[in-house]
């Protein structure tokens, strides 16, 4: 059987194992229906069987049926072409025609058996024209002996029967050809769909391989989770990171609570992160964040990772999951820590001799000295004190956290004291000071730290108003918050400089060009103090229009401080 016939049989619902049978078995199975029906007809009508045995045409018909059945079993059909077995259905038509001559009266419907050979021929690989010709002429020629064997009176009726039988077999063959064509067209559509699906599947697999290769190549961890918390994707870098920080337990990577089985700590590498502050849990809540530092594993071998998350939106704009990215910054954090250690160590080493120098200068100033000598010692004392203040700022900026000891404090008194301390500096710089603070203005803060922050802001406002101007300090309470505002009319800053103004050691180009003294530590220390109180500080400025620094503090204090 050809590949086309096998596909046709599959499309028609025929057992697929038929195409795998031996050629003899296939020919025999095609012949058996006719043999069985012919044998059943003779068995049901004994008179027809007797007529076949008594009549010469009947004997030839029986012998031909038997010979064709044996040929199906004995002929090596695999040695011949695919059209060779069609000799069997053609000879079947002849055998049926001879049987009709022998026993047409006893088996009047015997001619209908011609349909079976015609079906066999119609299912072959012959061209449609040949199949139509054989399907019509075969039964017509096979019926001629029966037609001529009749008497003169029966000839017209028999002629019509012969022609109608031939037309019927032709109709059956044409119907099969039409059905076959339909099946072929349907099969081609199915094959085209299958080919398209296979192409799409191959393309999808190629994209999946490309995505996996890219994800496994990058040196960052990536985790994608669905809205139900189930992981959709984890690259190999992240899998290794989590394996190194895993706490032994029954949970596995596919468990939605897998992040709870990891040893995750804060920046101190000691305090365990609560579940609500862990990256995947925050991402699953729909939160979008960046640069959230998390330590994986146990110190001292823990790894510091900067995490970020972005939510995924589904078609209707709802939450469909999130992607979390993990970027290791252990080396950077260690380098910054080493830098702070160096700054703290050097600053501490400077502080001891500077204190000794200032103390001895104070002792010398107590003696009666010539005026030129006295002025030179005072210059040395001022510079030593300035250097000691700078060392103190360096020590504070290098400390990992600002220690805050809040208590009930009147901010109006702190502002008044700060402005009083800055009065001499303001007069020498031709800067006027003003204060708009209701008295009393109570807040739960550390008075020493807030005074330090105020001193930094006021001294900066005076320092960056070199051509004179005004500095105004305001404060007020607002819905459980206390706001402090220091406004100057100095040189101001650009927007780019304002974004970096709280960075340690940052000084704007205008300040450097103006030779204004400073180390760029005051505002970073101020920011640390304010954040230690649970507050925030912002800067509003324009070049040439001055700057306004606003400190926002909780009136009842930072909860973490208690």
C-alpha positions as CSV (number, residue, x, y, z in Angstrom):
1,X,0.0,0.0,0.0
2,X,1.3,3.4,-0.9
3,X,1.9,6.2,1.5
4,X,-1.0,8.1,-0.1
5,X,-3.3,5.1,0.5
6,X,-2.2,4.8,4.1
7,X,-2.9,8.5,4.7
8,X,-6.3,8.1,3.0
9,X,-7.1,5.1,5.2
10,X,-6.1,7.1,8.3
11,X,-8.3,10.0,7.2
12,X,-11.2,7.6,6.7
13,X,-10.8,6.0,10.1
14,X,-9.4,2.6,8.8
15,X,-7.1,0.7,11.2
16,X,-3.6,2.1,10.8
17,X,-2.2,-1.3,11.1
18,X,-3.6,-2.3,7.7
19,X,-0.7,-0.5,6.0
20,X,1.8,-2.6,7.9
21,X,0.3,-6.0,6.7
22,X,2.0,-8.2,4.2
23,X,0.9,-7.6,0.6
24,X,-0.7,-11.0,0.4
25,X,-2.7,-10.4,3.6
26,X,-3.9,-7.0,2.2
27,X,-5.0,-8.6,-1.0
28,X,-6.7,-11.4,0.8
29,X,-8.6,-9.0,3.1
30,X,-9.8,-7.1,0.1
31,X,-11.1,-10.3,-1.5
32,X,-12.7,-11.9,1.5
33,X,-15.9,-9.8,1.6
34,X,-16.9,-10.9,-1.9
35,X,-15.9,-14.5,-1.3
36,X,-17.9,-14.6,2.0
37,X,-21.0,-12.9,0.5
38,X,-20.9,-15.2,-2.5
39,X,-20.5,-18.3,-0.4
40,X,-23.3,-17.1,2.0
41,X,-25.6,-16.6,-1.0
42,X,-25.1,-20.1,-2.4
43,X,-25.5,-21.6,1.1
44,X,-28.8,-19.7,1.6
45,X,-30.1,-20.9,-1.8
46,X,-29.3,-24.6,-2.3
47,X,-31.0,-24.5,-5.7
48,X,-28.5,-21.9,-6.9
49,X,-25.7,-24.1,-5.7
50,X,-27.1,-27.1,-7.6
51,X,-27.5,-24.9,-10.7
52,X,-23.8,-23.9,-10.5
53,X,-22.7,-27.5,-10.3
54,X,-25.0,-28.6,-13.1
55,X,-24.3,-25.7,-15.4
56,X,-21.0,-25.3,-17.4
57,X,-21.0,-21.5,-16.8
58,X,-21.6,-22.1,-13.1
59,X,-18.8,-24.5,-12.9
60,X,-16.4,-22.1,-14.5
61,X,-17.6,-19.4,-12.1
62,X,-17.0,-21.6,-9.1
63,X,-13.6,-22.5,-10.4
64,X,-12.7,-18.9,-11.1
65,X,-13.8,-17.8,-7.6
66,X,-11.7,-20.5,-6.0
67,X,-8.7,-19.7,-8.3
68,X,-8.9,-16.0,-7.4
69,X,-9.0,-16.8,-3.6
70,X,-5.9,-19.1,-4.0
71,X,-4.1,-16.5,-6.1
72,X,-4.6,-14.0,-3.2
73,X,-2.9,-16.5,-0.9
74,X,-0.2,-17.8,-3.2
75,X,0.9,-15.1,-5.6
76,X,4.0,-13.1,-4.3
77,X,2.3,-9.7,-4.8
78,X,5.3,-7.9,-3.2
79,X,7.3,-8.7,-6.3
80,X,5.0,-6.9,-8.6
81,X,3.9,-3.3,-8.9
82,X,1.1,-1.7,-6.8
83,X,-1.4,-2.1,-9.7
84,X,-0.9,-5.9,-10.1
85,X,-3.5,-6.9,-7.5
86,X,-6.2,-5.0,-9.4
87,X,-6.4,-8.1,-11.7
88,X,-8.3,-9.8,-8.9
89,X,-11.3,-7.4,-8.8
90,X,-11.4,-7.3,-12.6
91,X,-11.7,-11.1,-12.8
92,X,-14.2,-11.0,-9.9
93,X,-16.5,-9.0,-12.2
94,X,-16.2,-11.8,-14.8
95,X,-16.9,-14.5,-12.2
96,X,-20.0,-12.6,-11.0
97,X,-21.2,-12.3,-14.6
98,X,-20.8,-16.1,-15.1
99,X,-22.7,-16.8,-11.8
100,X,-25.6,-14.6,-13.0
101,X,-25.9,-16.7,-16.1
102,X,-25.9,-20.0,-14.1
103,X,-28.3,-18.9,-11.2
104,X,-29.8,-15.5,-11.9
105,X,-33.3,-16.8,-11.3
106,X,-32.5,-18.3,-7.9
107,X,-30.3,-15.3,-6.9
108,X,-31.7,-12.3,-8.7
109,X,-29.6,-9.8,-6.6
110,X,-26.3,-11.5,-7.5
111,X,-25.3,-8.6,-9.7
112,X,-25.1,-6.3,-6.7
113,X,-22.0,-8.0,-5.7
114,X,-20.2,-6.1,-8.5
115,X,-20.1,-3.2,-6.1
116,X,-17.4,-4.9,-4.0
117,X,-14.8,-5.2,-6.9
118,X,-15.7,-1.7,-8.0
119,X,-14.9,-0.3,-4.5
120,X,-11.6,-2.1,-4.6
121,X,-10.7,-0.5,-7.9
122,X,-12.0,2.9,-6.9
123,X,-9.6,2.8,-3.9
124,X,-6.6,2.1,-6.1
125,X,-4.0,4.5,-7.5
126,X,-5.5,4.5,-11.0
127,X,-6.4,7.8,-12.5
128,X,-10.0,9.0,-11.9
129,X,-10.8,8.6,-15.7
130,X,-9.7,5.0,-15.7
131,X,-11.5,4.2,-12.5
132,X,-14.7,5.7,-13.9
133,X,-14.4,3.7,-17.2
134,X,-13.6,0.4,-15.4
135,X,-16.4,1.0,-12.9
136,X,-19.0,1.5,-15.6
137,X,-17.7,-0.9,-18.4
138,X,-16.7,-3.7,-16.1
139,X,-20.2,-4.4,-14.6
140,X,-21.7,-3.7,-18.1
141,X,-19.6,-6.2,-19.9
142,X,-19.9,-8.7,-17.1
143,X,-23.7,-8.5,-17.4
144,X,-23.8,-9.1,-21.2
145,X,-23.7,-13.0,-20.9
146,X,-26.7,-12.9,-18.7
147,X,-28.4,-10.4,-21.0
148,X,-27.8,-12.6,-24.1
149,X,-28.8,-15.8,-22.3
150,X,-32.3,-14.5,-21.8
151,X,-35.1,-15.1,-24.2
152,X,-36.4,-12.5,-26.6
153,X,-39.2,-11.4,-24.2
154,X,-36.9,-10.8,-21.3
155,X,-34.1,-9.0,-23.2
156,X,-35.5,-5.4,-22.7
157,X,-35.9,-5.8,-19.0
158,X,-32.5,-7.4,-18.6
159,X,-30.9,-4.7,-20.7
160,X,-32.2,-2.0,-18.4
161,X,-31.1,-4.0,-15.3
162,X,-27.5,-4.3,-16.8
163,X,-27.3,-0.6,-17.6
164,X,-28.7,0.4,-14.2
165,X,-26.2,-1.8,-12.4
166,X,-23.4,-0.3,-14.4
167,X,-24.6,3.2,-13.6
168,X,-24.9,2.3,-9.9
169,X,-21.4,1.0,-9.7
170,X,-20.2,4.2,-11.6
171,X,-22.0,6.3,-9.0
172,X,-20.4,4.4,-6.2
173,X,-16.9,4.9,-7.8
174,X,-17.6,8.6,-8.4
175,X,-18.8,9.0,-4.8
176,X,-15.6,7.3,-3.6
177,X,-13.5,9.5,-5.8
178,X,-15.3,12.6,-4.5
179,X,-14.9,11.4,-0.9
180,X,-11.3,10.6,-1.5
181,X,-10.6,14.0,-2.9
182,X,-12.3,15.6,0.1
183,X,-10.2,13.4,2.4
184,X,-7.1,14.4,0.5
185,X,-7.9,18.1,0.8
186,X,-8.7,17.7,4.5
187,X,-5.5,15.7,4.9
188,X,-3.5,18.4,3.2
189,X,-5.1,21.0,5.5
190,X,-4.3,18.9,8.5
191,X,-0.7,18.4,7.3
192,X,-0.4,22.1,6.7
193,X,-1.7,22.8,10.2
194,X,0.6,20.2,11.6
195,X,3.6,21.7,9.8
196,X,2.7,25.2,11.0
197,X,2.3,23.9,14.6
198,X,5.6,22.1,14.3
199,X,7.3,25.2,13.0
200,X,5.7,27.3,15.8
201,X,6.7,24.7,18.4
202,X,10.3,24.6,17.0
203,X,10.4,28.4,17.1
204,X,9.1,28.4,20.7
205,X,11.6,25.9,21.8
206,X,14.4,27.9,20.1
207,X,13.3,31.0,21.9
208,X,13.1,29.1,25.1
209,X,16.6,27.8,24.6
210,X,17.8,31.3,23.8
211,X,16.1,32.8,26.8
212,X,17.5,30.1,29.1
213,X,21.0,30.7,27.6
214,X,20.8,34.4,28.2
215,X,19.4,34.0,31.7
216,X,22.2,31.5,32.6
217,X,24.9,33.8,31.1
218,X,24.2,37.0,33.0
219,X,25.8,37.3,36.4
220,X,22.6,38.4,38.1
221,X,19.8,36.4,39.7
222,X,16.4,36.6,38.1
223,X,13.1,35.2,39.5
224,X,9.7,35.5,37.9
225,X,6.6,34.6,40.0
226,X,3.0,34.4,39.2
227,X,0.1,36.2,40.9
228,X,-0.5,33.0,43.0
229,X,3.1,33.1,44.3
230,X,4.3,30.2,42.3
231,X,7.7,30.5,40.6
232,X,7.6,30.7,36.8
233,X,11.3,31.1,36.2
234,X,14.6,31.0,38.2
235,X,18.0,31.2,36.4
236,X,21.0,29.2,37.5
237,X,22.8,32.1,39.2
238,X,19.9,32.6,41.5
239,X,19.5,28.9,42.1
240,X,23.1,28.7,43.3
241,X,22.7,31.8,45.5
242,X,19.6,30.3,47.2
243,X,21.3,26.9,47.6
244,X,24.1,28.6,49.5
245,X,21.7,30.3,51.8
246,X,19.1,27.5,52.3
247,X,18.1,26.4,55.7
248,X,17.7,22.5,55.8
249,X,14.1,21.6,55.6
250,X,11.4,19.8,53.5
251,X,10.5,22.8,51.4
252,X,11.8,23.0,47.8
253,X,12.2,25.6,45.1
254,X,8.7,25.0,43.8
255,X,7.1,25.7,47.2
256,X,5.5,29.2,47.4
257,X,7.1,29.6,50.8
258,X,10.6,28.7,49.6
259,X,11.9,32.2,50.4
260,X,11.0,31.6,54.1
261,X,13.5,28.7,54.0
262,X,16.4,31.0,53.2
263,X,18.8,32.7,55.7
264,X,18.2,36.3,54.8
265,X,19.5,39.1,57.0
266,X,19.7,42.9,56.9
267,X,22.8,45.0,56.3
268,X,24.1,44.2,59.7
269,X,24.4,40.5,58.6
270,X,22.8,39.5,62.0
271,X,19.2,40.5,62.2
272,X,16.9,38.1,60.2
273,X,14.6,39.8,57.7
274,X,11.0,39.4,58.7
275,X,8.9,37.7,56.0
276,X,7.1,40.9,55.0
277,X,10.5,42.6,54.2
278,X,11.8,39.8,52.0
279,X,12.1,40.6,48.3
280,X,9.7,38.0,46.8
281,X,7.1,38.7,49.4
282,X,7.3,42.4,48.7
283,X,7.1,41.8,45.0
284,X,4.1,39.5,45.5
285,X,2.3,42.3,47.3
286,X,2.7,44.4,44.1
287,X,5.4,46.6,45.5
288,X,8.0,48.1,43.1
289,X,11.4,48.7,44.6
290,X,15.1,49.0,43.8
291,X,18.5,48.8,45.6
292,X,17.0,46.9,48.5
293,X,20.1,45.4,50.2
294,X,19.7,41.8,51.5
295,X,22.4,39.5,52.9
296,X,22.2,35.8,51.8
297,X,23.7,33.2,54.2
298,X,25.5,33.3,57.5
299,X,28.3,35.8,58.4
300,X,31.2,36.0,57.8
301,X,30.6,34.3,54.5
302,X,27.3,36.0,53.7
303,X,26.8,37.6,50.3
304,X,25.3,41.1,50.0
305,X,22.8,41.4,47.2
306,X,21.0,44.4,45.8
307,X,17.4,43.5,44.9
308,X,14.8,45.2,42.7
309,X,11.3,44.2,41.6
310,X,8.8,45.2,38.9
311,X,5.2,44.0,38.7
312,X,3.8,42.2,35.7
313,X,0.5,43.3,34.3
314,X,-2.1,41.0,32.7
315,X,-4.3,41.9,29.7
316,X,-6.9,43.7,31.9
317,X,-4.2,45.7,33.7
318,X,-4.4,43.7,36.9
319,X,-1.5,42.2,38.9
320,X,-0.1,39.2,37.0
321,X,3.0,38.5,39.0
322,X,6.5,40.1,39.3
323,X,10.1,39.9,38.2
324,X,12.7,40.2,40.9
325,X,16.4,40.8,40.1
326,X,19.3,40.1,42.4
327,X,22.7,41.7,41.9
328,X,25.6,40.8,44.2
329,X,27.4,43.9,45.6
330,X,29.4,42.1,48.3
331,X,32.7,43.5,46.9
332,X,31.4,47.0,46.7
333,X,30.0,46.9,50.3
334,X,33.2,45.5,51.6
335,X,35.2,48.2,49.8
336,X,33.0,50.9,51.3
337,X,33.3,49.4,54.7
338,X,37.1,49.2,54.4
339,X,37.1,52.9,53.2
340,X,35.1,53.9,56.3
341,X,37.4,52.0,58.5
342,X,40.4,53.8,57.0
343,X,38.7,57.2,57.4
344,X,37.8,56.4,61.0
345,X,41.2,55.1,61.9
346,X,43.1,58.0,60.4
347,X,40.7,60.5,61.9
348,X,41.0,59.0,65.3
349,X,44.8,59.1,65.0
350,X,44.6,62.8,64.0
351,X,42.3,63.7,66.9
352,X,44.6,62.8,69.8
353,X,47.6,65.0,68.7
354,X,45.3,67.8,67.6
355,X,43.7,67.8,71.1
356,X,47.2,67.9,72.6
357,X,48.2,70.8,70.3
358,X,45.1,72.9,71.1
359,X,45.5,72.2,74.9
360,X,49.1,73.4,74.8
361,X,48.2,76.4,72.7
362,X,45.6,77.4,75.3
363,X,48.3,77.2,78.0
364,X,50.7,79.3,76.0
365,X,48.0,81.9,75.4
366,X,47.6,82.2,79.1
367,X,51.1,83.7,79.4
368,X,52.0,87.3,78.7
369,X,53.4,87.3,75.2
370,X,54.4,90.0,72.7
371,X,51.5,91.0,70.5
372,X,53.0,89.6,67.2
373,X,53.7,86.2,68.8
374,X,50.2,86.2,70.4
375,X,48.5,86.7,67.0
376,X,50.5,83.9,65.4
377,X,49.6,81.5,68.2
378,X,45.9,82.5,67.8
379,X,46.1,81.7,64.1
380,X,47.6,78.3,64.9
381,X,44.9,77.7,67.4
382,X,42.0,78.6,65.0
383,X,43.4,76.3,62.3
384,X,44.0,73.5,64.8
385,X,40.4,73.9,66.0
386,X,39.1,73.9,62.4
387,X,41.1,70.8,61.7
388,X,39.7,69.1,64.9
389,X,36.2,69.9,63.7
390,X,36.9,68.4,60.4
391,X,38.3,65.3,62.0
392,X,35.1,65.0,64.2
393,X,33.0,65.2,61.0
394,X,35.0,62.5,59.4
395,X,34.6,60.3,62.4
396,X,30.9,60.8,62.5
397,X,30.5,60.2,58.7
398,X,32.5,57.0,59.0
399,X,30.3,55.6,61.8
400,X,27.8,52.9,60.6
401,X,24.8,54.5,62.4
402,X,23.9,57.7,64.2
403,X,23.1,57.1,67.9
404,X,19.9,59.0,68.8
405,X,18.7,59.5,72.4
406,X,15.3,61.4,72.1
407,X,13.5,63.2,74.8
408,X,10.9,65.9,75.0
409,X,12.6,69.0,73.7
410,X,11.6,72.6,72.9
411,X,12.7,73.2,69.3
412,X,12.3,76.9,69.6
413,X,15.1,77.0,72.2
414,X,17.4,74.9,69.9
415,X,16.8,77.3,67.0
416,X,17.4,80.3,69.1
417,X,20.7,78.8,70.5
418,X,21.8,77.8,67.0
419,X,21.2,81.3,65.6
420,X,23.0,82.8,68.6
421,X,26.1,80.7,68.0
422,X,26.1,81.7,64.3
423,X,25.6,85.4,65.0
424,X,29.3,86.3,64.8
425,X,29.8,84.4,61.6
426,X,26.7,86.0,60.1
427,X,27.9,89.6,61.0
428,X,31.3,89.0,59.4
429,X,29.6,87.7,56.2
430,X,27.1,90.6,56.2
431,X,24.2,88.1,56.5
432,X,21.0,88.9,58.5
433,X,19.4,86.1,60.6
434,X,15.7,85.8,61.2
435,X,13.6,83.3,63.2
436,X,10.0,82.3,62.8
437,X,9.3,79.6,65.4
438,X,6.4,79.5,67.8
439,X,7.4,79.0,71.5
440,X,7.3,76.5,72.8
441,X,7.4,73.9,69.9
442,X,7.7,70.5,71.5
443,X,9.0,67.4,69.8
444,X,10.5,64.1,70.9
445,X,14.1,64.4,69.6
446,X,17.7,64.2,70.6
447,X,18.6,67.8,71.4
448,X,22.3,67.4,70.8
449,X,21.9,65.8,67.4
450,X,19.2,68.2,66.2
451,X,21.3,71.1,67.4
452,X,24.2,69.7,65.3
453,X,21.9,69.4,62.3
454,X,20.6,73.0,62.7
455,X,24.2,74.3,63.1
456,X,25.2,72.6,59.9
457,X,22.3,74.0,58.0
458,X,22.6,77.5,59.3
459,X,26.4,77.6,58.9
460,X,26.0,76.4,55.3
461,X,23.3,79.0,54.6
462,X,25.7,81.7,55.8
463,X,28.7,80.3,54.1
464,X,27.0,80.0,50.7
465,X,25.8,83.6,50.9
466,X,29.2,85.2,50.3
467,X,27.8,88.6,49.1
468,X,25.5,89.1,52.0
469,X,21.8,88.3,52.2
470,X,19.3,86.8,54.6
471,X,18.9,83.5,56.4
472,X,15.5,82.6,57.8
473,X,14.8,79.7,60.1
474,X,11.2,78.6,60.4
475,X,9.5,75.8,62.3
476,X,5.9,74.7,62.8
477,X,3.8,71.6,63.8
478,X,1.6,69.9,61.2
479,X,-0.6,66.8,61.9
480,X,1.8,64.9,64.2
481,X,4.9,66.2,62.3
482,X,7.3,69.0,63.0
483,X,8.9,70.8,60.1
484,X,12.1,72.9,60.3
485,X,13.0,75.1,57.4
486,X,16.3,76.9,56.7
487,X,16.1,79.4,53.8
488,X,18.9,81.5,52.4
489,X,19.3,84.0,49.5
490,X,22.7,82.7,48.5
491,X,24.2,81.3,45.3
492,X,21.8,78.3,45.0
493,X,22.5,75.2,43.0
494,X,21.5,73.4,39.8
495,X,19.0,70.6,39.8
496,X,21.8,68.1,39.1
497,X,23.8,69.4,42.1
498,X,20.7,69.3,44.3
499,X,20.3,65.6,43.7
500,X,23.8,64.9,45.0
501,X,23.9,67.5,47.8
502,X,23.5,64.9,50.6
503,X,26.3,62.7,49.2
504,X,29.4,62.6,51.3
505,X,32.4,64.7,50.1
506,X,30.2,66.3,47.3
507,X,30.9,69.9,46.6
508,X,29.3,71.7,43.6
509,X,31.5,73.2,40.9
510,X,30.3,76.7,41.9
511,X,31.5,76.2,45.5
512,X,34.9,74.9,44.4
513,X,35.4,77.7,41.9
514,X,34.4,80.3,44.6
515,X,37.1,78.8,47.0
516,X,34.4,78.4,49.7
517,X,36.0,76.2,52.5
518,X,34.5,72.9,53.4
519,X,34.8,69.1,53.1
520,X,31.3,68.2,51.9
521,X,30.4,66.3,55.0
522,X,27.9,68.6,56.8
523,X,24.8,67.8,54.8
524,X,25.5,64.1,54.7
525,X,25.8,64.1,58.5
526,X,22.7,66.2,58.8
527,X,20.8,63.7,56.6
528,X,22.0,60.8,58.8
529,X,20.8,62.6,62.0
530,X,17.4,63.4,60.5
531,X,16.9,59.8,59.2
532,X,18.0,58.5,62.6
533,X,15.0,60.3,64.0
534,X,12.7,58.7,61.4
535,X,12.4,61.9,59.4
536,X,13.5,63.2,56.0
537,X,15.2,66.2,54.6
538,X,14.7,67.8,51.2
539,X,16.4,70.6,49.2
540,X,14.7,73.2,47.0
541,X,17.0,75.5,45.0
542,X,17.7,77.4,41.9
543,X,21.0,78.9,40.7
544,X,21.4,82.5,42.0
545,X,18.1,82.3,43.9
546,X,19.2,80.7,47.1
547,X,18.3,77.3,48.7
548,X,15.7,76.0,51.1
549,X,16.3,72.9,53.2
550,X,13.2,71.4,54.9
551,X,13.5,68.9,57.7
552,X,10.4,66.7,58.4
553,X,10.4,65.0,61.8
554,X,7.8,62.9,63.7
555,X,6.6,64.9,66.7
556,X,6.4,61.8,68.9
557,X,9.7,60.4,67.8
558,X,10.9,57.5,65.7
559,X,9.2,54.2,66.9
560,X,12.5,52.3,66.4
561,X,14.1,54.6,68.9
562,X,12.1,53.2,71.8
